[in-house]
Amino acid sequence: MTGPGGLRAWLRACSSRPRFLALAAFLFAGDLKADPRLAWLPVDLTLLTGTLLSAVLVLRWARGARLRSLQPLALLGGWYLTFLPGVAQAAPTDYAFQKVATLCTFTLLSALAPLFLVEDQRDLVRLANALAYFCLAITLAGLLGGAQSEQAVQRLQAFGAGTISLGRATGFLFICAAAALGEGRPMPGLNFGILALAGVAALFSGSRGPILAALAVLVLLFGLGRDRPGRGLRPLLGAGLLFLGVLAAVLPLAPRGSLLRVEAFLSGQFGRSEAYRLDAVRRSWQLVVTEPWGLGWGGFATSVDPERGLGRQYPHNLMVEVTLESGWVCGAATLLVLAAAAAAAWSRTCSPGGRLVFAGLLFYGFNALVSGDLNDNRPLFMFLGSAFLGLDLPREAAP
């Protein structure tokens, strides 16, 4: 389908809603606000988009939008209660104060928003589409902006944000495009073009975690899916072979720093970043066994950080972070919540929206184990809320 009818069908398949665009803008505000072109804004972009999203939720409530079930709210609320030991013992630092404030406002908003925005199964696709729009914008900005110097090494960045942000955006966009190809959506050539753009930008960013996470999610989703395992693999394998050809053609253009990072990882060599993370995890677990109630939020920076003064105030591992700073109960609860959300999302992988929620949950969940702090992973919180939505969501909302 390459004619106008195909384009119209593709646009319908990629449609979204303003409420989901507001949510996506909020989730990616942290990636966009480093852009010097936004320096004229009188307020922080995250605060601005958070206020906009809150206004959307209030308006929907006024118009009669209600929770379909109290179960998701109860699960998320119970999980948040386990954060209280970390709040009570929070370190007396600006970082700890900001961490607690963000956790109880912006991060909580990320988890609760889909409970009030999603009305039917099709909305789950619209939600993923909204995120994909912003991921595409970040991907194009990275490719068009060229390589930037990061600690004297050339790597691809976008909007002034770090390479991890670009890697995550390109990884999720790669998954969405691959899902469209695997499900046989309209205009496969255009979907492949988006997949190629995302894959090339991911490689050029040099962020290994998002690359590996995206590939692992696709293998699990389409190789072991509940809806006829292996379905969709044939077009994906064909697209994969074609993509390797594209990759070989553009490889000479890749930033040298990014290629060196990927080559080192594939050969089993660990650089300073990986060594830091491994050392941080090892030192954190040594304290975890002696601190059942945790050190308090921000405790890693004050008690564990093996390289003080470098700005790395968290262990780059969600499970280690919550267990170290808010105790054993919080660590166990976090593990149970993640497992329950994955099981709930897996049970809906027979539908396109369910597949995208499962893919997003796993992709951002994997990345939360290798980079960022608790509040850097707001897309994960959003997918947690989406996964806990009732299984009885109708296919389409009533007119």
Secondary structure, DSSP 8 states (H G I E B T S, - for coil): --SHHHHHHHHHHT---HHHHHHHHHHTHHHHTT-GGGTT-SS-HHHHHHHHHHHHHHHHHHTT---S-SHHHHHHHHHHHTTHHHHHT--SSHHHHHHHHHHTTHHHHHHHHHHHH--SHHHHHHHHHHHHHHHHHHHHHHHHH-EEEETTEEEE-BTTB-HHHHHHHHHHHHHHHHHHHHTT-S-HHHHHHHHHHHHHHHHHHT-HHHHHHHHHHHHHHHHS-SSSTTTTHHHHHHHHHHHHHHHHHHGGGS-HHHHHHHHHHHTT---HHHHHHHHHHHHHHHHHTT-TT-S-TTHHHHHT-TTTTSS--S-S-HHHHHHHHHHHHHHHHHHHHHHHHHHHHHTTTTSHHHHHHHHHHHHHHHHHTTS--GGGGHHHHHHHHHHTS-TT--SS---
